[in-house]
Amino acid sequence: MQIITKSQDETYKFGKDLASHFRGGDILLLIGELGAGKTTLMKGLAAGFGVENEVTSPTFTLMNHYKTQQTIIKNLVHIDTYRLKDEYELKDIGVEDYLCEPDSLCVIEWPEKIVGLLKNKKTFNITIEHLGENKRKITMV
């Protein structure tokens, strides 16, 4: 699936619409350079799950946990590994409590830093590319 968005609002809406495509235990990998729109897409995804808290980038906290309004996917876990040296730092903060859990969806930015943790897990890749100031190409595999 591929889509072109022409504004932050369109990227947000795409994320919101995407929420219905995932099941508990899935892992969504967000790939894109700094400022590509990964957090904007995540905010839309959270809205699609009925998250009422403000969604912020976990660049410094490494992992943000949000309760959803869903009955099956109850936890939306947003992970940002940009500042990590290796996957062991993420293990130390309890990420394995959420990866592949049937009531959780994990969304991971910069997943290339934790390849070992993702081995043999059901993942979906979303790549976001800059095409202009507000224009983005979003590809889901």
C-alpha positions as CSV (number, residue, x, y, z in Angstrom):
1,M,0.0,0.0,0.0
2,Q,1.3,3.5,-0.9
3,I,-0.2,6.9,-0.3
4,I,0.9,10.5,-0.8
5,T,-0.1,13.0,1.9
6,K,0.1,16.7,1.3
7,S,-0.1,18.0,4.8
8,Q,0.3,17.0,8.5
9,D,-3.4,16.7,8.7
10,E,-3.5,14.1,5.9
11,T,-0.6,12.2,7.5
12,Y,-2.5,12.2,10.8
13,K,-5.8,11.1,9.2
14,F,-3.9,8.2,7.4
15,G,-2.6,7.1,10.8
16,K,-6.1,7.3,12.3
17,D,-7.6,5.2,9.5
18,L,-4.7,2.7,9.8
19,A,-5.7,1.7,13.4
20,S,-8.4,-0.7,12.2
21,H,-5.8,-2.8,10.2
22,F,-3.8,-4.1,13.2
23,R,-4.4,-6.9,15.7
24,G,-3.0,-7.4,19.2
25,G,0.6,-8.6,19.1
26,D,1.5,-6.8,15.9
27,I,4.6,-4.7,15.7
28,L,4.6,-1.6,13.5
29,L,8.0,-0.4,12.4
30,L,8.2,3.3,11.4
31,I,11.1,4.1,9.1
32,G,12.1,7.6,8.0
33,E,14.5,10.3,8.6
34,L,14.2,12.9,11.3
35,G,11.2,15.1,10.7
36,A,9.6,12.7,8.2
37,G,6.3,12.6,10.1
38,K,6.6,9.4,12.2
39,T,5.2,11.1,15.3
40,T,2.4,12.7,13.4
41,L,1.4,9.4,12.0
42,M,1.6,7.9,15.5
43,K,-0.7,10.6,16.8
44,G,-3.3,9.7,14.2
45,L,-2.9,6.0,15.0
46,A,-3.4,6.8,18.7
47,A,-6.6,8.8,17.9
48,G,-7.8,5.8,15.9
49,F,-7.5,3.7,19.0
50,G,-9.3,6.3,21.2
51,V,-6.2,7.3,23.2
52,E,-7.2,10.4,25.2
53,N,-3.7,11.3,26.5
54,E,-1.5,13.7,24.6
55,V,0.8,11.7,22.3
56,T,4.5,12.8,22.3
57,S,7.7,11.5,20.9
58,P,9.5,9.1,23.2
59,T,12.9,10.3,22.0
60,F,14.1,10.9,25.6
61,T,11.9,8.6,27.5
62,L,12.5,5.7,25.0
63,M,9.0,4.3,25.5
64,N,5.5,5.8,26.0
65,H,2.6,3.6,27.0
66,Y,-1.0,4.6,26.2
67,K,-4.2,2.9,27.2
68,T,-6.7,2.6,24.4
69,Q,-10.5,2.6,24.3
70,Q,-10.5,-0.8,22.5
71,T,-11.4,-4.2,23.9
72,I,-8.8,-6.2,22.2
73,I,-5.8,-3.9,21.8
74,K,-5.7,-2.2,25.2
75,N,-2.1,-1.0,25.1
76,L,-0.5,1.2,22.4
77,V,3.2,1.3,23.1
78,H,5.3,3.9,21.2
79,I,9.1,3.2,21.2
80,D,11.9,5.4,19.9
81,T,15.3,3.8,19.7
82,Y,17.1,6.7,18.1
83,R,19.2,7.4,21.2
84,L,20.0,3.7,22.1
85,K,23.3,2.1,21.7
86,D,21.9,-1.4,21.5
87,E,18.8,-3.5,22.2
88,Y,19.9,-4.3,25.7
89,E,19.1,-0.8,26.9
90,L,15.5,-1.3,25.7
91,K,15.3,-4.7,27.5
92,D,16.3,-2.9,30.7
93,I,13.2,-0.7,30.6
94,G,10.8,-3.7,30.1
95,V,10.0,-3.6,26.4
96,E,9.7,-7.4,26.3
97,D,6.6,-7.0,28.5
98,Y,4.8,-5.6,25.5
99,L,6.3,-7.1,22.3
100,C,3.9,-9.5,20.7
101,E,1.5,-9.4,23.7
102,P,-2.1,-10.2,22.4
103,D,-3.5,-7.0,24.0
104,S,-0.8,-4.6,22.7
105,L,0.3,-2.9,19.6
106,C,4.0,-1.8,19.6
107,V,5.0,1.1,17.3
108,I,8.8,1.4,16.9
109,E,10.8,4.3,15.4
110,W,14.4,3.5,14.3
111,P,13.9,-0.3,14.5
112,E,17.2,-1.0,12.8
113,K,18.9,-0.6,16.2
114,I,17.0,-3.5,17.8
115,V,16.9,-6.1,15.0
116,G,17.7,-8.9,17.4
117,L,14.6,-8.2,19.5
118,L,12.4,-8.3,16.4
119,K,13.7,-11.5,15.0
120,N,10.9,-14.0,14.2
121,K,8.2,-11.5,15.2
122,K,5.2,-10.3,13.1
123,T,6.2,-6.9,11.9
124,F,4.8,-4.3,9.5
125,N,7.0,-1.7,7.9
126,I,5.9,1.8,7.2
127,T,8.4,4.0,5.4
128,I,7.8,7.8,5.3
129,E,9.7,9.8,2.7
130,H,9.9,13.6,2.2
131,L,8.7,14.7,-1.2
132,G,8.4,18.4,-0.3
133,E,7.8,20.8,2.6
134,N,4.6,19.1,3.6
135,K,4.3,16.3,1.1
136,R,5.1,12.7,2.1
137,K,5.2,9.3,0.5
138,I,4.0,6.7,2.9
139,T,4.6,3.0,2.0
140,M,3.3,0.1,4.1
141,V,4.6,-3.4,3.6
